Amino acid sequence: MKSNALNFSGGPGALPEIVIEQTRNAIDALPETGISVLGMSHRSDWFYAVLAEAENNLRALLGIGQEYAVTFLQGGSSLQFAMIPMNFAAEDSSPPEYVTSGYWSARATAEAARVTSRTIAWDGKATGYRQLPELHELDIDPSAAYLHYVSNETVEGLQFAAWKSDAAVPLIADMSSDFLSGPIEADRFAMMYAHAQKNLGPAGVTVAIIRRDLLERIPDGLPAILDFRTHVAHGSNFNTPPVFAIYVLNLVSRWLRDSVGGLDAMQAINARKAQRLYNALDSMGDAVAIHAARPWRSQMNVAFTFGDARLDQAFVALAGEHGMVGLEGHRSIGGLRVSLYNAVTENAVDSLAELLLSFGKSRL
Ligand SMILES: *Cc1c(COP(=O)(O)O)cnc(C)c1O
């Protein structure tokens, strides 16, 4: 059965229709091998080719060279919250600095504290995680091991406009929910990481792109599987990787390259989608409260409320009748959340914006 539902879920999120179709066929049998992708060996030539192509596609999309290692890992972004301080909070540098700007960066900050002492460079909790700092205005210890931040706060719907900072310390960003949504100045980062289930594919694989000089700081004695050097040395095939998730991620990277036409084109589409949704919400005036303060509104996740849980639920129910799903807000803040990941089409956003407007006229 083919789904006609429009998926606005915060994650796992929508995937391009063509990718779903290719995946459906690959579950029956891969054209190249004649057997199901679900039963393909991770030591097959076929899988080595998938790994190589996925890596090359990411390099081409982001414009990164061999000074970076591209790895495909497991454990989600949450494991990165632990691995990053284990690997990179070197003893001979000052504690790493963390920007705490929302639910996910707070999780990263808390996890780092289990591994190392760390400094909170900025904390948005007291103001309800509605705004972001200017990264270049933060007072960062120049000998800090690194500066960690989340480029897009998925729960609150906050996004850094310029995905960079001029801090002299290595910059590490969790890009889980806006990775490949538009071009970035990749060479400003010492490390970028993103799990697949928001913008890249199904859950189970996490992309970590690490500048190679950072690998030299890793202390000896870590468990092999938690040491980034292990995964670099084994080409992301140290133990059994999530073959299926990496296969689908590769299809998504092809789709971005061939159907969308790269990250500039993706960015233009995403900007139009976000504009349409925010215009609809803004036109409803005080009847709608958008969580993020205006300058930090995310193009990927839009968290808002009608100010009354019954109205929010009524809209979720109405949307469900129109085949629109995944609109409940994150359990930590409630309300509603629309996720506009790469695979959400402009038509889907138009339909949702229209429904919001008609709900506003009839119910508010
Ligand atoms: C969803 C999300 C996570 C959580 O990732 P898991 O893969 O579930 O561990 C971390 N960071 C951000 C920014 C997210 O959006």
The ligand as a Gaussian input file, in Angstrom:
#p B3LYP/6-31G(d) Opt

LIG

0 1
 C       16.665000      14.253000      17.512000
 C       17.923000      14.914000      17.947000
 C       18.888000      14.268000      18.742000
 C       18.679000      12.870000      19.284000
 O       19.271000      11.951000      18.509000
 P       19.219000      10.374000      18.740000
 O       19.703000       9.863000      17.431000
 O       17.829000       9.988000      19.081000
 O       20.176000      10.097000      19.837000
 C       20.046000      14.958000      19.048000
 N       20.263000      16.201000      18.605000
 C       19.357000      16.864000      17.857000
 C       19.629000      18.258000      17.410000
 C       18.174000      16.229000      17.509000
 O       17.277000      16.873000      16.753000

